[in-house]
Amino acid sequence: MTSTLAHWQHRWRQAGPLPGLGLTLGLSLTWLSLIVLIPLAALLLKAAGVGPAGWWAIISDARVFAALKLSFGTALLAAFIDTFIGALIAWVLVRYRFPGRRVFDAFIDLPFALPTAVAGIALTAIYAGNGWIGQWLALVGIKVAYAPAGIVMALLFIGLPFTVRTVQPVLETLHVEHEEAAASLGASRFTTLWRVLLPQVLPAMLTGFALAFARGVGEYGSVIFIAGNLPYVSEIAPLLVVIKLEEFDYGGATVIATLMLATSFLILFLINLLQRRLARGQSH
């Protein structure tokens, strides 16, 4: 009786409450194919139909290159800033108790619920030349709205929740005893931060960076209102895709989308590779 019970307990730990591998894997692959793989395959097939000459004509176009450079550059910059600011906010939320903390914590998720168009209009009203903040920045010659700086501000807004929410759970699992032990051994605050805290938090920070970057590259609604959409200056790649579609240039739209997809996938792949190496180094 005891051996039978142990046998079934072992089988339960292996399988878990869900059905076996065949059924769960089949459902997972079916759903993934319908939602992700088939649309991406259709995009790649459409782009392949343009031909090498068409690809080269689109890639070598100065307007397309400027739009791609702006989209990826602003997304990288905004994700980099959000990573450190998000880690700092997560630290404050986890380590300190203060009046209004729960309200402050709830505001972090506001960009998730707020329509992106509303966010873009609000940011434009604030940072325009006659806005609450823009009028003071204009006095010192700083232009945010209708410039690349406005795109960065919009991407900072929509990317911040990703960096906070990925780092916050990791900080909640860290024990203060590690920091106290480092301090008792004579480590300074900077040494404790660099040698004790950062190695444990860095994988989560990279995850937040990747999520914020991926969201920023494809962001459209909050950017078009504040960017100004000037070709070669503040025109983002997603807007150029929409323009190509409105001109019935479906080949050009799919090629630009494919370039964005390939570049994003490469950057995310490198970030995930670095994250795995860091996690493997911590386990050893």
N, C-alpha and C positions, 0 to 999 in steps of 0.2 A: 504494500500500500504506500509506504513511504517513498519507495523508488519510483512508483508510478506518478505520485504527486510531484516529486522532484523533476521527473521527465517533462510533465506538462508545464511546470513553472519555467523550465529552461526553454521550451518551445514558445511560450508566451513572451519571454524576454527577447527572443530572436525575432518573432513576427510582429508583436505589438497588437494593439486593438484593431488595426486596419487590415484589409485583405492582403493576400500574398503579393509577391513581387510582380508576377505577370499582369494581374489586373490593375494594380496601382501604377505600374510603369506604363501600361498601355493607355490608361486614362490621362496620365501626365503628358505623354508624347502627343496624344490626340489634341488635347487642349493647347499645348505649346505650338503645335503645327497650325491650328486654326487661327490663333491669336497673333503669333509672331513669325513662324517660319514661312508659311505660305504667302503672306503679304510681302515679306522681304524677298522671297524668291520672285514674285511678280515684279517687284521693283528692279531687281537685278536683270531679269530677262528683258524688261522694257529698255533699260539703259544699254544692255548689250546690243540691242537692235539699232542703236545709233551708228555703230561702226567706228573704227579707229579714227577716221578722218573727222567725224562728228565730235568724238571725244576730244580730240586735239583742238578743234576749233573752240569748244566750250572752255576747256581748261586754260587755253592761252588767252582767253578774253580778259582784258584788264579789269573790267567791272566785276566779273565773277571772282577773280583772284582777290580783289579788294574786299568783296563781301565775305568771302571765306576767311580771309585774314582777320577781319574785324570780328566776326562771330567767334572764332576760336581764341583770338587774343583776349577779348573782353571776358569770355567765359573762363579762361584760365586765370586771369587776374582776379575776377570776382570770387572764384572758388578758392583761390589761395588766401585772399583776405578773410573770407567767411570761415575758413578752416581754423584760423587762429582766434578770430573773434568768437566763433561758436564754441571753441574749447574753453575760452575764458568765461563765457556766459554759463556754460554747463558747470564749470567749477563753482561759480557763485551759487547756482541753484542747488548744487549737491552739498556743498560744505557750509553754507551759511543759512541762518534762519532770520528773516526780517519781515516787517509788516508789508503785506501786499505781494508776498513771494508767490503764492498760488496764482494770483492774477497775472503777474509777470511771466510765470511759467506758461500760462494759457495763451498769452499773446505771441509766444514763439511759434505756435502752430497756425497763427492767423493767415500767413501766406498760402497755406494749404487750402483753406476754405474760401478765401477771397478770390473772386474772379480776376484773372490776370489783367483784363481790360480796365477794371476799376482801379487796380493797383497802378497801372500806367497813367491813367488820368490823374490820380491823386499825386503821384510823384511829379508829373509835369506841372501841376498847379503849384506845387511847393517850390520846385527848383527852376521855374521859368524866370525870365528877367524881372518880372513884377511879382513873383511869388514871395512867400514868407521868408524863405531862406535864400532864394535866388537873387533877390534884390540886394542883399548884403554881399553875396559873392560877386555880383556884378561890379560893385564898387572897387574891388581889388583885381578886376579883370579875369575872374574865373567864370566860365560858362559851362553849365552842367546840362540843362535842357537843350535839346536839338543839337547834341554833340556826342562824341563817343563816351564822354564822362557820364552822360545820362544813361547810356546802355549799361555801364558798369553799376550804376546805382540801382537800376531795375533788377539786374542779375544778383546783386547783393541781397536785395529784398526777398526774392523768390528762392534763393539758395541757402539762406541762413538756417531754416528749420532742419535741413538735412544734416548740417554739420553739428548742430546742437544735439539732436536726438540720437545720433550715432555715438557721440562721445559720452553723453550723460549716463547711460546704463553702465558703461565701463568704469566711470568714476565712482558710481555707487557701490561697485564691488571691491574697490580698493580699500585696504585696511590702513587706518591711520598709524597702526603700529609700525609699518614699514618706514614711514617718515620719521617717527620717533626714534626708531633704531638707528637710522642714518644720522639723525641729529646727535644721539648719544655717542656716536663714533666720531663726532667732530666734523661732520659734513655741513657745508654751508647750505643756505636755501637754494642757491643756484645749482650746486652739486646734487642736492636731493631731487630737484626738478629734472635735471639733465640725466642723472644716472638711475633714479628710482621710478619717478612718475612717467617721464616721457616714453621710455621703452614699452611700458604697459599700455599707454594711451595711443601711441603712434599708429598701430594698425587701424584703430577706430577712426582716427583723424584722416587717414588715407581713404577709408571707406566714405566718410563724409565729403571729402574733397572730390572723389569720383562721382558721387551722386549729384553734388552741386554743379560740377562741370557738365555732366550729361544733361541735366535740366537746363543749364544756361545755354548750351549750344543750340538746342531746338526751341528756345523760348521765343514767342512771337507776340502774344497779346499785350504784355506789359512793356514791351520794348518799342513797338511801332509808334506809340503816342509820344514818347519822350526822346526818341532818337533823332527825329527830323527827317530821316529817310532820304538823305542826299546821296546820290551815287558817288562812289569813290571816297566818301567821307563818313557817313553814318548809316549806310544801307547794309542791313544784315542779310545773311544767306537765306534764312527762311522767308524773308520778304521777297527776295529775288526769285525763289521758287514759286511763290504765289503770282508774281508778275509774269513769269514764264507761262504759268497755267492760264492766266487771263489772256495771254497772247496766243493761246493754243499751241505753244511750243512745248509739247509734252516730253519730247526727247530731251530738250535742254533742262527741263525741270527734274526729270528723273536722273540725269547725269549729275546735276548739282546735289541732289538728295543722296545719290550713291557716294559721291565724294565726301559728303558730311558723315555718312554712315561709316565708311571705311576709315576715315581719320579718327572719328570718335571711338570706334572699336579698337583701333591700334593703341590709342592713348589709354583707354580703360584696361586693355589687356596688360600693358606695361605697369600700370598702377596696381592691378591685382597680382601680378607677378612679384612686384616689390613687396606688397603686403604679405604674400605667402612666405617669402624669404624671411621677412621680419618675424612672422609668427613661428616659423621653423627655428630661427635662431633663439627665440625666447624659450621654446620647448627644450632645447638642448642646454 
